[in-house]
Structure formats: structure tokens, C-alpha cells
Amino acid sequence: MSFREYLKVSEGLEFPKFELEQLLQEHVELASEISREIRPLQYFPDYLKIGYYPFFLEGAEFYSDRLEQMIRLVIESDLDFIPGYDPRNAPVICGC
């Protein structure tokens, strides 16, 4: 999730998307406008910890477990395509 998406899902705050060119040309004005509504940096540490994936909606205490499960699933399914791969090696590769 982007930080903008995280704010929408976690706090109900909606902000429009901006094109890169607009950001480059109007960054001061856009930042001032957003800062009049909220203090975005107060939410940023939580976003860095749990905001990249929507697993935090299930409860922040489960975020790490859910992320680990997803990583394990992706690694194991990708490895199945390697000729000669033995699924019994998955725990070694995944660090599970």
C-alpha cells in the first residue's frame, strides 16, 4: 500500500493522487494543503511498521505472522517450478 492508501484505510483520510510532474512543480503548495488537514508524519512510523500490506486490518499483533506466512507461500510456490526441487528443502530455504 502507498502511504496515501494506508491513511485512507486506517484513518479514513482521503487524498487525491498527483502526477509526478504536478508534485515536482507544486510540492510546496500541495504539502501545505495536506498539512492544514492532518499532520502526516504522526502516522508515518506506523506505516513503516505495518502499513505496506493490509494485514494490519486483522490486528497489528498478527501482522508479522501473516507477512511471514505470505512470504513462505510465495517462496514455496515459486520453488515448485524449479526442476529437481525437493519440497522438503523449503524450511531450510524459507528459514521456517
N, CA, C and O atoms as a GROMACS GRO file, in nm:
protein
  384
    1MET      N    1   0.083  -0.118   0.000
    1MET     CA    2   0.000   0.000   0.000
    1MET      C    3   0.088   0.124   0.000
    1MET      O    4   0.196   0.126   0.060
    2SER      N    5   0.040   0.224  -0.067
    2SER     CA    6   0.108   0.352  -0.058
    2SER      C    7   0.069   0.418   0.075
    2SER      O    8  -0.026   0.375   0.140
    3PHE      N    9   0.143   0.519   0.114
    3PHE     CA   10   0.111   0.591   0.237
    3PHE      C   11  -0.028   0.654   0.224
    3PHE      O   12  -0.103   0.657   0.321
    4ARG      N   13  -0.062   0.704   0.107
    4ARG     CA   14  -0.193   0.762   0.083
    4ARG      C   15  -0.303   0.657   0.104
    4ARG      O   16  -0.405   0.685   0.167
    5GLU      N   17  -0.281   0.537   0.051
    5GLU     CA   18  -0.378   0.429   0.068
    5GLU      C   19  -0.389   0.387   0.214
    5GLU      O   20  -0.499   0.360   0.264
    6TYR      N   21  -0.275   0.381   0.282
    6TYR     CA   22  -0.275   0.345   0.424
    6TYR      C   23  -0.358   0.444   0.505
    6TYR      O   24  -0.437   0.404   0.590
    7LEU      N   25  -0.341   0.574   0.478
    7LEU     CA   26  -0.418   0.675   0.551
    7LEU      C   27  -0.568   0.660   0.525
    7LEU      O   28  -0.648   0.681   0.615
    8LYS      N   29  -0.605   0.624   0.405
    8LYS     CA   30  -0.746   0.605   0.373
    8LYS      C   31  -0.804   0.486   0.449
    8LYS      O   32  -0.911   0.495   0.509
    9VAL      N   33  -0.732   0.374   0.447
    9VAL     CA   34  -0.782   0.252   0.511
    9VAL      C   35  -0.777   0.262   0.663
    9VAL      O   36  -0.873   0.224   0.731
   10SER      N   37  -0.668   0.312   0.717
   10SER     CA   38  -0.652   0.311   0.863
   10SER      C   39  -0.720   0.428   0.933
   10SER      O   40  -0.769   0.413   1.045
   11GLU      N   41  -0.725   0.543   0.867
   11GLU     CA   42  -0.778   0.663   0.934
   11GLU      C   43  -0.901   0.722   0.864
   11GLU      O   44  -0.963   0.814   0.917
   12GLY      N   45  -0.936   0.670   0.747
   12GLY     CA   46  -1.048   0.726   0.673
   12GLY      C   47  -1.018   0.859   0.608
   12GLY      O   48  -1.110   0.934   0.573
   13LEU      N   49  -0.890   0.889   0.590
   13LEU     CA   50  -0.849   1.016   0.530
   13LEU      C   51  -0.823   0.996   0.381
   13LEU      O   52  -0.744   0.910   0.342
   14GLU      N   53  -0.890   1.074   0.298
   14GLU     CA   54  -0.873   1.060   0.154
   14GLU      C   55  -0.800   1.179   0.095
   14GLU      O   56  -0.832   1.294   0.122
   15PHE      N   57  -0.700   1.146   0.014
   15PHE     CA   58  -0.625   1.248  -0.058
   15PHE      C   59  -0.617   1.207  -0.204
   15PHE      O   60  -0.609   1.088  -0.234
   16PRO      N   61  -0.620   1.304  -0.293
   16PRO     CA   62  -0.614   1.270  -0.436
   16PRO      C   63  -0.476   1.222  -0.478
   16PRO      O   64  -0.376   1.248  -0.411
   17LYS      N   65  -0.474   1.151  -0.589
   17LYS     CA   66  -0.347   1.113  -0.650
   17LYS      C   67  -0.294   1.235  -0.724
   17LYS      O   68  -0.370   1.316  -0.777
   18PHE      N   69  -0.162   1.246  -0.728
   18PHE     CA   70  -0.099   1.355  -0.803
   18PHE      C   71  -0.002   1.295  -0.903
   18PHE      O   72   0.066   1.196  -0.875
   19GLU      N   73   0.003   1.354  -1.018
   19GLU     CA   74   0.100   1.314  -1.119
   19GLU      C   75   0.238   1.363  -1.076
   19GLU      O   76   0.250   1.463  -1.006
   20LEU      N   77   0.341   1.292  -1.118
   20LEU     CA   78   0.478   1.328  -1.081
   20LEU      C   79   0.511   1.472  -1.120
   20LEU      O   80   0.571   1.545  -1.042
   21GLU      N   81   0.472   1.511  -1.238
   21GLU     CA   82   0.501   1.648  -1.285
   21GLU      C   83   0.439   1.751  -1.192
   21GLU      O   84   0.501   1.852  -1.160
   22GLN      N   85   0.316   1.726  -1.149
   22GLN     CA   86   0.249   1.818  -1.057
   22GLN      C   87   0.321   1.822  -0.923
   22GLN      O   88   0.338   1.929  -0.865
   23LEU      N   89   0.364   1.706  -0.874
   23LEU     CA   90   0.440   1.703  -0.748
   23LEU      C   91   0.570   1.782  -0.757
   23LEU      O   92   0.605   1.857  -0.666
   24LEU      N   93   0.638   1.765  -0.868
   24LEU     CA   94   0.764   1.836  -0.886
   24LEU      C   95   0.746   1.987  -0.893
   24LEU      O   96   0.830   2.063  -0.844
   25GLN      N   97   0.638   2.030  -0.954
   25GLN     CA   98   0.617   2.173  -0.973
   25GLN      C   99   0.546   2.239  -0.855
   25GLN      O  100   0.570   2.357  -0.827
   26GLU      N  101   0.458   2.166  -0.786
   26GLU     CA  102   0.374   2.226  -0.684
   26GLU      C  103   0.392   2.164  -0.546
   26GLU      O  104   0.301   2.171  -0.462
   27HIS      N  105   0.506   2.104  -0.520
   27HIS     CA  106   0.523   2.028  -0.395
   27HIS      C  107   0.503   2.112  -0.270
   27HIS      O  108   0.447   2.063  -0.173
   28VAL      N  109   0.544   2.236  -0.270
   28VAL     CA  110   0.529   2.320  -0.151
   28VAL      C  111   0.381   2.348  -0.126
   28VAL      O  112   0.333   2.335  -0.013
   29GLU      N  113   0.309   2.385  -0.230
   29GLU     CA  114   0.166   2.414  -0.216
   29GLU      C  115   0.088   2.290  -0.175
   29GLU      O  116   0.003   2.297  -0.087
   30LEU      N  117   0.118   2.176  -0.237
   30LEU     CA  118   0.048   2.052  -0.204
   30LEU      C  119   0.076   2.010  -0.060
   30LEU      O  120  -0.016   1.970   0.012
   31ALA      N  121   0.201   2.018  -0.018
   31ALA     CA  122   0.236   1.982   0.119
   31ALA      C  123   0.168   2.074   0.219
   31ALA      O  124   0.122   2.028   0.324
   32SER      N  125   0.160   2.201   0.189
   32SER     CA  126   0.093   2.296   0.279
   32SER      C  127  -0.056   2.264   0.290
   32SER      O  128  -0.114   2.269   0.399
   33GLU      N  129  -0.116   2.232   0.177
   33GLU     CA  130  -0.258   2.199   0.176
   33GLU      C  131  -0.287   2.074   0.259
   33GLU      O  132  -0.382   2.072   0.337
   34ILE      N  133  -0.206   1.972   0.243
   34ILE     CA  134  -0.224   1.849   0.320
   34ILE      C  135  -0.199   1.873   0.469
   34ILE      O  136  -0.271   1.822   0.554
   35SER      N  137  -0.096   1.951   0.499
   35SER     CA  138  -0.061   1.978   0.639
   35SER      C  139  -0.167   2.060   0.712
   35SER      O  140  -0.174   2.057   0.834
   36ARG      N  141  -0.250   2.132   0.638
   36ARG     CA  142  -0.360   2.205   0.702
   36ARG      C  143  -0.468   2.108   0.750
   36ARG      O  144  -0.540   2.137   0.845
   37GLU      N  145  -0.479   1.991   0.684
   37GLU     CA  146  -0.580   1.893   0.722
   37GLU      C  147  -0.530   1.796   0.829
   37GLU      O  148  -0.603   1.766   0.924
   38ILE      N  149  -0.408   1.747   0.814
   38ILE     CA  150  -0.353   1.650   0.909
   38ILE      C  151  -0.204   1.674   0.927
   38ILE      O  152  -0.142   1.754   0.856
   39ARG      N  153  -0.148   1.605   1.024
   39ARG     CA  154  -0.003   1.601   1.043
   39ARG      C  155   0.041   1.463   0.997
   39ARG      O  156   0.042   1.369   1.078
   40PRO      N  157   0.078   1.448   0.870
   40PRO     CA  158   0.104   1.314   0.816
   40PRO      C  159   0.218   1.239   0.885
   40PRO      O  160   0.215   1.116   0.891
   41LEU      N  161   0.316   1.311   0.935
   41LEU     CA  162   0.430   1.242   0.996
   41LEU      C  163   0.393   1.168   1.124
   41LEU      O  164   0.466   1.079   1.166
   42GLN      N  165   0.281   1.203   1.187
   42GLN     CA  166   0.241   1.130   1.307
   42GLN      C  167   0.198   0.987   1.272
   42GLN      O  168   0.203   0.899   1.358
   43TYR      N  169   0.155   0.963   1.147
   43TYR     CA  170   0.112   0.831   1.103
   43TYR      C  171   0.224   0.752   1.036
   43TYR      O  172   0.213   0.630   1.018
   44PHE      N  173   0.331   0.819   0.999
   44PHE     CA  174   0.434   0.756   0.918
   44PHE      C  175   0.509   0.643   0.989
   44PHE      O  176   0.535   0.541   0.925
   45PRO      N  177   0.545   0.655   1.117
   45PRO     CA  178   0.613   0.542   1.183
   45PRO      C  179   0.531   0.413   1.182
   45PRO      O  180   0.585   0.305   1.161
   46ASP      N  181   0.399   0.425   1.204
   46ASP     CA  182   0.314   0.305   1.199
   46ASP      C  183   0.307   0.251   1.058
   46ASP      O  184   0.306   0.129   1.038
   47TYR      N  185   0.302   0.339   0.960
   47TYR     CA  186   0.301   0.294   0.820
   47TYR      C  187   0.428   0.214   0.790
   47TYR      O  188   0.421   0.110   0.724
   48LEU      N  189   0.542   0.261   0.837
   48LEU     CA  190   0.668   0.189   0.813
   48LEU      C  191   0.670   0.053   0.881
   48LEU      O  192   0.733  -0.040   0.830
   49LYS      N  193   0.602   0.040   0.995
   49LYS     CA  194   0.600  -0.088   1.067
   49LYS      C  195   0.498  -0.185   1.011
   49LYS      O  196   0.529  -0.303   0.992
   50ILE      N  197   0.376  -0.137   0.982
   50ILE     CA  198   0.268  -0.230   0.948
   50ILE      C  199   0.185  -0.189   0.828
   50ILE      O  200   0.086  -0.255   0.796
   51GLY      N  201   0.221  -0.082   0.761
   51GLY     CA  202   0.132  -0.027   0.660
   51GLY      C  203   0.148  -0.073   0.518
   51GLY      O  204   0.064  -0.040   0.433
   52TYR      N  205   0.253  -0.147   0.487
   52TYR     CA  206   0.276  -0.184   0.348
   52TYR      C  207   0.172  -0.282   0.294
   52TYR      O  208   0.135  -0.276   0.177
   53TYR      N  209   0.126  -0.369   0.379
   53TYR     CA  210   0.028  -0.470   0.340
   53TYR      C  211  -0.094  -0.456   0.431
   53TYR      O  212  -0.078  -0.419   0.547
   54PRO      N  213  -0.213  -0.486   0.382
   54PRO     CA  214  -0.334  -0.464   0.462
   54PRO      C  215  -0.356  -0.566   0.573
   54PRO      O  216  -0.467  -0.575   0.626
   55PHE      N  217  -0.254  -0.644   0.609
   55PHE     CA  218  -0.268  -0.742   0.716
   55PHE      C  219  -0.300  -0.676   0.849
   55PHE      O  220  -0.358  -0.740   0.937
   56PHE      N  221  -0.262  -0.550   0.867
   56PHE     CA  222  -0.287  -0.482   0.994
   56PHE      C  223  -0.436  -0.472   1.023
   56PHE      O  224  -0.475  -0.451   1.138
   57LEU      N  225  -0.520  -0.486   0.920
   57LEU     CA  226  -0.665  -0.480   0.941
   57LEU      C  227  -0.714  -0.599   1.024
   57LEU      O  228  -0.818  -0.592   1.088
   58GLU      N  229  -0.638  -0.709   1.022
   58GLU     CA  230  -0.672  -0.826   1.100
   58GLU      C  231  -0.625  -0.811   1.245
   58GLU      O  232  -0.659  -0.892   1.331
   59GLY      N  233  -0.548  -0.709   1.271
   59GLY     CA  234  -0.493  -0.683   1.403
   59GLY      C  235  -0.343  -0.665   1.392
   59GLY      O  236  -0.274  -0.752   1.337
   60ALA      N  237  -0.292  -0.556   1.442
   60ALA     CA  238  -0.150  -0.525   1.431
   60ALA      C  239  -0.063  -0.634   1.493
   60ALA      O  240   0.049  -0.656   1.449
   61GLU      N  241  -0.115  -0.702   1.597
   61GLU     CA  242  -0.035  -0.806   1.664
   61GLU      C  243  -0.014  -0.928   1.575
   61GLU      O  244   0.077  -1.007   1.600
   62PHE      N  245  -0.096  -0.944   1.470
   62PHE     CA  246  -0.082  -1.058   1.379
   62PHE      C  247  -0.005  -1.024   1.252
   62PHE      O  248   0.017  -1.111   1.168
   63TYR      N  249   0.035  -0.898   1.238
   63TYR     CA  250   0.097  -0.853   1.114
   63TYR      C  251   0.221  -0.935   1.077
   63TYR      O  252   0.231  -0.983   0.964
   64SER      N  253   0.312  -0.952   1.168
   64SER     CA  254   0.436  -1.025   1.140
   64SER      C  255   0.410  -1.169   1.100
   64SER      O  256   0.471  -1.222   1.007
   65ASP      N  257   0.318  -1.233   1.171
   65ASP     CA  258   0.285  -1.372   1.139
   65ASP      C  259   0.224  -1.384   1.000
   65ASP      O  260   0.261  -1.473   0.923
   66ARG      N  261   0.131  -1.296   0.967
   66ARG     CA  262   0.066  -1.301   0.836
   66ARG      C  263   0.166  -1.271   0.725
   66ARG      O  264   0.162  -1.334   0.619
   67LEU      N  265   0.255  -1.176   0.748
   67LEU     CA  266   0.356  -1.144   0.648
   67LEU      C  267   0.449  -1.262   0.626
   67LEU      O  268   0.483  -1.294   0.513
   68GLU      N  269   0.490  -1.326   0.733
   68GLU     CA  270   0.576  -1.444   0.722
   68GLU      C  271   0.505  -1.557   0.648
   68GLU      O  272   0.566  -1.624   0.564
   69GLN      N  273   0.378  -1.579   0.676
   69GLN     CA  274   0.301  -1.682   0.605
   69GLN      C  275   0.296  -1.653   0.455
   69GLN      O  276   0.312  -1.743   0.373
   70MET      N  277   0.276  -1.527   0.420
   70MET     CA  278   0.266  -1.489   0.280
   70MET      C  279   0.401  -1.508   0.209
   70MET      O  280   0.406  -1.557   0.097
   71ILE      N  281   0.508  -1.469   0.274
   71ILE     CA  282   0.641  -1.485   0.215
   71ILE      C  283   0.671  -1.633   0.195
   71ILE      O  284   0.722  -1.673   0.091
   72ARG      N  285   0.640  -1.714   0.295
   72ARG     CA  286   0.663  -1.858   0.285
   72ARG      C  287   0.583  -1.918   0.168
   72ARG      O  288   0.636  -1.999   0.092
   73LEU      N  289   0.458  -1.878   0.156
   73LEU     CA  290   0.372  -1.929   0.048
   73LEU      C  291   0.428  -1.892  -0.090
   73LEU      O  292   0.431  -1.975  -0.180
   74VAL      N  293   0.471  -1.769  -0.105
   74VAL     CA  294   0.526  -1.723  -0.233
   74VAL      C  295   0.655  -1.798  -0.266
   74VAL      O  296   0.673  -1.845  -0.379
   75ILE      N  297   0.744  -1.810  -0.169
   75ILE     CA  298   0.871  -1.880  -0.193
   75ILE      C  299   0.844  -2.025  -0.230
   75ILE      O  300   0.901  -2.076  -0.327
   76GLU      N  301   0.760  -2.092  -0.154
   76GLU     CA  302   0.733  -2.234  -0.180
   76GLU      C  303   0.667  -2.254  -0.316
   76GLU      O  304   0.702  -2.349  -0.387
   77SER      N  305   0.574  -2.169  -0.352
   77SER     CA  306   0.508  -2.187  -0.483
   77SER      C  307   0.603  -2.154  -0.597
   77SER      O  308   0.596  -2.217  -0.703
   78ASP      N  309   0.690  -2.057  -0.580
   78ASP     CA  310   0.789  -2.025  -0.684
   78ASP      C  311   0.891  -2.137  -0.701
   78ASP      O  312   0.932  -2.168  -0.812
   79LEU      N  313   0.931  -2.196  -0.590
   79LEU     CA  314   1.032  -2.302  -0.596
   79LEU      C  315   0.980  -2.427  -0.667
   79LEU      O  316   1.058  -2.503  -0.723
   80ASP      N  317   0.850  -2.449  -0.664
   80ASP     CA  318   0.792  -2.566  -0.730
   80ASP      C  319   0.822  -2.570  -0.880
   80ASP      O  320   0.816  -2.677  -0.941
   81PHE      N  321   0.852  -2.458  -0.938
   81PHE     CA  322   0.879  -2.451  -1.082
   81PHE      C  323   1.024  -2.485  -1.117
   81PHE      O  324   1.059  -2.494  -1.235
   82ILE      N  325   1.108  -2.503  -1.018
   82ILE     CA  326   1.249  -2.535  -1.043
   82ILE      C  327   1.263  -2.686  -1.061
   82ILE      O  328   1.226  -2.763  -0.972
   83PRO      N  329   1.316  -2.728  -1.175
   83PRO     CA  330   1.334  -2.873  -1.196
   83PRO      C  331   1.424  -2.933  -1.088
   83PRO      O  332   1.529  -2.879  -1.055
   84GLY      N  333   1.380  -3.045  -1.034
   84GLY     CA  334   1.459  -3.114  -0.932
   84GLY      C  335   1.441  -3.060  -0.791
   84GLY      O  336   1.505  -3.108  -0.698
   85TYR      N  337   1.356  -2.961  -0.776
   85TYR     CA  338   1.333  -2.904  -0.643
   85TYR      C  339   1.262  -3.006  -0.554
   85TYR      O  340   1.166  -3.071  -0.596
   86ASP      N  341   1.309  -3.019  -0.432
   86ASP     CA  342   1.250  -3.109  -0.334
   86ASP      C  343   1.179  -3.024  -0.228
   86ASP      O  344   1.245  -2.948  -0.158
   87PRO      N  345   1.046  -3.036  -0.215
   87PRO     CA  346   0.971  -2.955  -0.119
   87PRO      C  347   1.018  -2.972   0.026
   87PRO      O  348   0.990  -2.887   0.110
   88ARG      N  349   1.087  -3.080   0.055
   88ARG     CA  350   1.138  -3.100   0.192
   88ARG      C  351   1.246  -2.999   0.226
   88ARG      O  352   1.280  -2.983   0.343
   89ASN      N  353   1.302  -2.930   0.125
   89ASN     CA  354   1.403  -2.828   0.149
   89ASN      C  355   1.346  -2.691   0.179
   89ASN      O  356   1.420  -2.599   0.215
   90ALA      N  357   1.215  -2.676   0.165
   90ALA     CA  358   1.151  -2.545   0.186
   90ALA      C  359   1.180  -2.484   0.323
   90ALA      O  360   1.210  -2.365   0.330
   91PRO      N  361   1.173  -2.560   0.432
   91PRO     CA  362   1.201  -2.498   0.563
   91PRO      C  363   1.343  -2.441   0.571
   91PRO      O  364   1.365  -2.339   0.637
   92VAL      N  365   1.438  -2.505   0.506
   92VAL     CA  366   1.577  -2.455   0.508
   92VAL      C  367   1.586  -2.325   0.431
   92VAL      O  368   1.649  -2.229   0.476
   93ILE      N  369   1.523  -2.322   0.314
   93ILE     CA  370   1.529  -2.203   0.227
   93ILE      C  371   1.452  -2.088   0.288
   93ILE      O  372   1.499  -1.974   0.286
   94CYS      N  373   1.335  -2.116   0.342
   94CYS     CA  374   1.250  -2.010   0.398
   94CYS      C  375   1.296  -1.966   0.537
   94CYS      O  376   1.256  -1.860   0.585
   95GLY      N  377   1.378  -2.046   0.600
   95GLY     CA  378   1.416  -2.016   0.737
   95GLY      C  379   1.303  -2.044   0.835
   95GLY      O  380   1.296  -1.984   0.942
   96CYS      N  381   1.215  -2.137   0.796
   96CYS     CA  382   1.096  -2.170   0.875
   96CYS      C  383   1.128  -2.271   0.983
   96CYS      O  384   1.040  -2.311   1.059
   0.00000   0.00000   0.00000
